[in-house]
Amino acid sequence: MHLERAHHHTWRKIKSALASGIAFASALLVIAPMGLVFFYLVVNGASSVNWDFFTKLPAPVGAVGGGMANAIVGSLELLALAGAIGIPIGVLGGVYLAEYGSARLNSVLRFLADVLNGVPSITWGVVVYGLVVLRFKGFSAYAGGLALGLIMIPLILRTTEEIILLVPNGYREAALALGVSRWKTIVHIVLKTASKGIITGILLALARVGGETAPLLFTAFGNHFWNHSLSQPIAALPLQVFTYAISPYDDWHRQAWAGALVRI
Amino acid sequence: MTTPERGVMERVEQPTETPSNGEPAPALTFQAKNVSIWYGEKRAIDNVTLDVASKAVTAIIGPSGCGKSTFLRALNRMHELTPKTRMEGTVLLHGEDLYSGTVDPAIVRRRVGMIFQKSNPFPTMTIGENVIVGLRLNGVRNQKFLNERLEKSLRMAALWDEVKDDLHKPGTSLSGGQQQRLCIARALAVEPEVILMDEPCSALDPIATAKIEELIYELKARYTIVTVTHNMQQAGRISDYTAFFYLGRLIEFGPTTKIFTNPTEKQTEDYITGRFG
């Protein structure tokens, strides 16, 4: 009896150790690719990341040095444009879904937003190409910003809605019971309570579109020089990395590695 | 809602209906007439007529699901926040119809404050901000006025001495009982005429409960209070009038001493003596 129990005890320990081991190995497998990517970027790109990279324009093929300053600034400008479109529409739409609207209309809107979230990003580039670039006869920062902004809208909409729905109803009732209007309750109580989550959602959406290349191909187009007007083509970091990476030149490849490293 | 003629008829009839059997009739804050409320198809309140006396505590008791919270929420139109509600009948506040088309629910709620079962100070605000939030969001900017009202409300809620040095701390840093008194201070700050309480002590320990009950007794001097409670002893301790609800109907209503010692209805007696519910 006693021996039998001891035997069970050892077997249980083995099972437990086995399960922990498998879980640990799985975790390693998840992290490993990320580590590899980072390692590769550092090995190939670190040598080209220097002060010049952040301050200089791209150098012609064969010339030494040069940087991606225009692409870094361009990316920031595009994100600002995209945010100006995506943040207000996404947040207000999320407020509508969570606080107003009928159950049936909301389920339709929610479904559409989820479908839009699944649309490949290059499709947005093509749509904006058709709607804006062709009509105004030229690639521009506006078009690029619009394409990225359109991608942001359904992303921010859904996260905002979900965060707002997490705000306990007791807070809404407490404010309404003080005679505060519905709108003020939403702005001052609900949105304030949910603000951290909403901001996280916005940052994630910005990070997501900040890494997009495809929608910019037909819209912002890219530019090897400083952009002086938002109605002109503009460079963006991921786009620059893409053009450099598919080029046949070794020094451009090095710059592409550096650009990818900076993006992280 | 009733048809307009019926509403007017009832209001005209009202004074003659008040019993005048020698005793002076108490001043009335609410007069609910033939109130029925539906949630979708479900009838939560069935033809309730009830008068609430001014500057007194009226307790609503009854088993879970009997409609007591729904009736309470109909007194400041909070039940309308639940989708698909429908109401018939009239509720008068000092003779004014709360449900006439021109009345803004926000104004009703400014006059009729509410305390909830679960204390709910706003987590993004300090203790001080929580108290004056109702005034601030209704457009009051005068800092001196706000500070005076802050202290006055906290004193009335018997919380001032405990928090006067911590007004900048988050409202949620207080204990459960203190949070509930903070919510009472928040409701008092907008100077309502009536305070509705929806089981204000059900989440509190006996000591915190005793403090709230004491507070209710003090507030009665200035305010009309309607409270819903599950706790019969509490209803007996704090209330002047008691209404017993069962399955959406008002079974019996009268002075608390009478309801508890000599109820007219068998159902009331069974509930109070613990035979069901």
Interface residues (C-beta under 8 A of the other chain):
Chain A: P168 G170 Y171 R172 E173 A174 A175 L176 A177 L178 G179 V180 S181 K184 T185 H188 I189 K192 T193 S195
Chain B: N76 M78 L81 A106 I107 V108 R109 R110 R111 G113 M114 F116 K118 N120 F122 P123 T124 V133 G134 L137 N138 C183 R186 A187 V190
